[in-house]
Amino acid sequence: MTRHHAALGAALVGLVLLGACGTVERAGTPLPREVAAPRSASGGEALDPELTTAVVPGLGAVLSDGEGLTLYRFDGDTARPPASTCEGPCTESWVPAAADAEAVRAQGVAPELVSTIVRADGARQITVGGWPVYRFAGDTAPGQAGGQGADGTWFAAAPDGKKAVAPASGLALTTASVGDLGTVLTDAGGMTLYRFDEDSPDPSRSTCEGGCAEQWPPLLVEPGGFEVQGVDRALVGTTTRADGELQVTAAGWPLYRFAGDRLCGEAKGHGVGGTWFAAAPDGGRAGG
């Protein structure tokens, strides 16, 4: 196997995880809600995910492990067939992302992209889009990406297994796969967006103000336009809130984050009060 060793003394990128995929800045009192999530084999409480997503400033959405640390892919590996060439001393700097079993516990990543390989030492390593993924030993906290571009062969992995790239300038609305809900609308940081049944789509009007808006922060944009990805632009618009701010809409429905969501791939607000639902790309309720 090819040995590839990156210097641990490489300078870390002092990046802080954006509130969008880390701690929610405008958190209110979380409301109780059962959320579809991987469960233990005994059917007990849900286990922490082994694979999820996060946002690194300048790179956008990236894969991360259960501790929120950025995951990387290596150009010296192969995706077809999936195979790792990082062995021996290489793994001191680039730690293979381990899986407990063939079925990986994942949040916010399309399940069909996630698999595993068995390494030469018998350990099971996670793959995404066929690419084995690794942690960089120099990263010590969520939001860091000190291994990005190392030796021109190591790159932070995007949620689809490709190399992470900076999001489009002014991106406000995109999509992601969230558990049993399927594809949902998310903000630029990958956080699930919601719609409220007590709002009005025609004409577009938000009824969530004051304390409600602390629990359900509206998705706001500046005047002058914004970018969308993976969404029919004809369905996307804005509505002017009571305070004059512009809120993004999908099929007329105003969109919100939920203060109880802490990680990309969570949808703890889905079904709250029988009126709040994760928003599908067409503005409808996600999950059918």
C-alpha positions in Angstrom: 0.0 0.0 0.0 1.2 3.6 -0.6 2.2 5.4 2.5 1.3 9.0 2.7 2.3 11.1 5.7 1.3 14.7 6.2 3.2 16.8 8.8 1.3 17.3 12.0 2.9 20.6 12.4 0.9 22.1 9.6 -0.8 25.3 10.6 -4.4 24.9 11.6 -7.0 27.0 10.0 -8.6 28.9 12.9 -12.1 28.5 11.8 -15.2 28.5 14.0 -18.2 26.4 13.3 -21.1 28.5 12.0 -24.1 28.7 14.2 -26.1 27.1 11.3 -24.6 23.7 12.0 -23.3 24.0 15.5 -25.0 25.6 18.5 -28.1 27.6 17.5 -27.5 31.2 18.4 -31.1 32.2 19.0 -32.1 29.1 21.0 -35.4 29.1 22.8 -36.8 26.4 25.0 -36.7 23.2 22.9 -40.1 21.6 22.5 -40.5 17.8 23.1 -40.5 15.9 19.8 -39.7 12.3 18.8 -37.4 12.4 15.7 -36.6 9.6 13.4 -33.0 8.6 14.1 -30.8 5.5 14.1 -31.6 3.3 17.1 -29.7 0.7 18.9 -30.1 -3.0 18.0 -32.1 -3.6 21.1 -34.6 -0.8 20.1 -33.5 1.4 23.0 -32.5 5.0 22.9 -31.0 6.4 19.7 -27.2 6.1 19.3 -25.1 9.1 18.3 -24.4 9.3 14.6 -21.1 8.1 13.3 -21.5 10.4 10.2 -23.1 13.8 9.9 -22.5 17.2 8.3 -21.2 20.5 9.4 -20.2 23.9 7.9 -16.7 25.2 7.7 -16.4 28.9 6.7 -14.9 29.2 3.3 -15.7 25.6 2.4 -19.4 25.3 3.1 -21.0 22.1 4.0 -18.6 19.2 4.8 -18.8 15.7 6.2 -18.1 15.3 9.9 -17.8 12.6 12.4 -20.1 12.2 15.5 -17.9 14.7 17.4 -18.3 17.3 14.6 -14.8 17.0 13.3 -14.2 17.5 9.6 -13.8 14.4 7.5 -11.4 14.2 4.5 -10.8 12.2 1.3 -7.5 11.3 -0.3 -6.8 11.5 -4.0 -4.5 8.4 -3.7 -7.5 6.3 -2.8 -10.1 5.0 -5.3 -13.9 5.2 -5.2 -14.5 2.5 -7.9 -13.8 0.1 -6.4 -13.7 1.8 -2.9 -10.2 1.2 -1.5 -7.9 2.9 1.0 -4.2 3.3 0.3 -3.5 5.1 3.6 -1.8 2.6 5.8 0.9 2.5 8.5 2.3 5.9 9.4 -0.2 7.6 7.2 -3.0 6.7 9.6 -1.2 8.6 12.4 -2.0 11.9 10.6 -5.1 10.7 8.8 -7.3 8.6 11.1 -9.8 6.3 9.2 -13.4 7.1 10.1 -14.4 3.9 11.8 -17.8 2.3 11.7 -19.2 -0.1 14.3 -21.0 -2.2 11.7 -21.7 -2.4 8.0 -24.8 -0.1 8.5 -23.5 3.4 9.3 -25.5 5.6 11.6 -25.7 8.8 9.5 -27.6 12.1 9.7 -28.0 14.6 6.9 -26.3 12.4 4.3 -28.1 10.5 1.5 -28.1 6.9 2.7 -27.4 5.5 -0.7 -24.0 7.2 -0.7 -22.9 5.7 2.6 -21.1 2.4 2.9 -18.0 0.8 4.4 -14.9 -1.1 3.5 -12.8 -3.5 5.5 -9.3 -2.3 5.9 -6.2 -4.5 5.8 -6.1 -4.6 9.6 -9.7 -5.8 9.7 -11.2 -2.5 10.8 -14.3 -1.1 9.1 -14.0 2.3 7.5 -16.8 4.6 6.3 -17.0 5.5 2.7 -19.2 8.2 1.1 -19.8 8.2 -2.7 -17.2 5.3 -2.7 -14.4 7.4 -1.1 -13.0 6.3 2.2 -13.1 9.2 4.7 -10.6 10.2 7.4 -10.1 12.6 10.3 -7.0 14.9 10.4 -5.1 14.5 13.6 -4.3 18.2 13.6 -8.0 19.1 13.9 -9.0 19.3 17.5 -12.4 21.0 17.4 -15.5 21.3 15.2 -15.1 23.8 12.4 -11.4 23.3 11.9 -10.1 22.1 8.5 -6.3 22.2 9.0 -5.9 19.3 6.5 -7.5 21.0 3.6 -5.3 20.8 0.6 -2.4 19.0 2.4 0.2 17.9 -0.2 -2.4 18.7 -2.9 -4.1 15.4 -2.3 -6.1 15.7 0.9 -9.4 17.6 0.8 -12.4 18.1 3.1 -15.2 15.9 1.9 -18.6 17.3 0.8 -21.8 15.6 1.9 -21.9 13.8 -1.5 -18.3 12.5 -1.1 -16.9 15.0 -3.6 -14.3 17.6 -2.6 -15.9 20.4 -0.6 -16.0 23.8 -2.4 -17.1 27.2 -1.1 -20.8 27.8 -1.5 -22.1 30.2 -4.1 -22.0 33.8 -3.0 -25.3 34.9 -1.5 -26.6 31.3 -1.3 -29.7 31.3 1.0 -31.6 28.2 0.1 -30.6 24.6 -0.8 -31.6 21.0 0.0 -30.4 18.0 1.9 -31.5 14.5 2.8 -32.8 14.3 6.4 -33.6 10.8 7.7 -37.0 9.4 7.0 -38.2 12.8 5.7 -36.2 12.5 2.5 -35.1 15.6 0.8 -35.9 18.9 2.6 -35.2 22.5 2.2 -32.2 23.8 4.2 -30.4 27.1 4.7 -26.9 27.6 3.3 -25.4 26.0 6.3 -27.5 22.8 5.9 -30.0 23.3 8.7 -33.5 22.0 8.1 -36.1 24.7 7.3 -39.8 24.6 8.3 -43.2 25.9 7.4 -46.0 26.8 9.7 -49.6 25.9 9.0 -50.9 29.1 10.6 -49.1 31.2 8.0 -50.6 32.0 4.6 -49.0 31.1 1.3 -51.4 33.3 -0.9 -50.7 36.0 -0.1 -47.5 35.1 1.6 -47.7 36.2 5.3 -45.9 35.2 8.5 -47.8 35.0 11.7 -44.8 34.0 13.8 -43.6 37.1 15.7 -42.1 37.9 19.1 -41.4 34.8 21.2 -42.4 32.6 18.4 -39.7 34.0 16.2 -37.1 33.2 18.9 -38.1 29.6 18.9 -38.5 29.6 15.1 -36.0 32.1 13.6 -37.2 33.2 10.2 -34.9 32.7 7.2 -34.0 36.3 6.4 -32.2 37.8 3.3 -31.0 41.2 2.4 -32.7 43.2 -0.4 -31.2 42.7 -3.8 -31.6 39.0 -4.5 -30.1 35.8 -3.3 -29.0 32.4 -4.7 -30.7 29.0 -4.5 -29.4 25.5 -5.3 -31.4 22.3 -6.0 -34.7 24.3 -5.8 -37.1 25.4 -8.5 -36.3 29.2 -8.5 -39.9 29.9 -9.8 -41.2 28.6 -6.4 -38.9 30.8 -4.3 -39.8 34.3 -3.2 -39.9 36.6 -0.2 -42.4 38.2 2.1 -42.0 41.4 4.2 -42.4 40.8 7.9 -44.0 43.2 10.4 -40.5 44.5 11.3 -39.6 45.2 7.6 -37.3 42.2 7.3 -37.4 40.1 4.1 -38.2 36.4 4.8 -37.6 33.7 2.2 -40.7 31.7 1.0 -41.2 28.5 -0.9 -44.4 28.2 -2.9 -45.6 31.1 -0.8 -44.9 29.5 2.6 -42.5 31.5 4.8 -39.5 29.5 5.9 -38.0 29.1 9.4 -35.2 27.3 11.3 -35.9 25.6 14.6 -33.9 26.6 17.7 -34.0 23.1 19.0 -31.9 21.7 16.0 -28.2 21.6 16.8 -26.7 19.7 13.9 -27.2 19.4 10.2 -29.6 16.5 9.5 -31.7 17.1 12.6 -35.4 17.8 12.3 -36.6 18.0 15.9 -39.2 20.6 14.9 -41.1 18.3 12.5 -44.7 17.9 13.7 -44.4 20.2 16.7 -47.9 21.3 17.8 -49.3 19.6 14.7 -48.6 22.8 12.8 -44.8 22.9 12.2 -43.3 20.7 9.5 -40.0 20.4 7.7 -40.4 21.9 4.2 -40.1 19.9 1.1 -38.4 21.4 -2.0 -41.9 22.2 -3.5 -42.9 24.1 -0.3 -45.1 21.2 0.9 -44.7 19.1 4.1 -41.7 16.9 3.9 -42.1 13.1 4.4 -45.3 12.8 2.4 
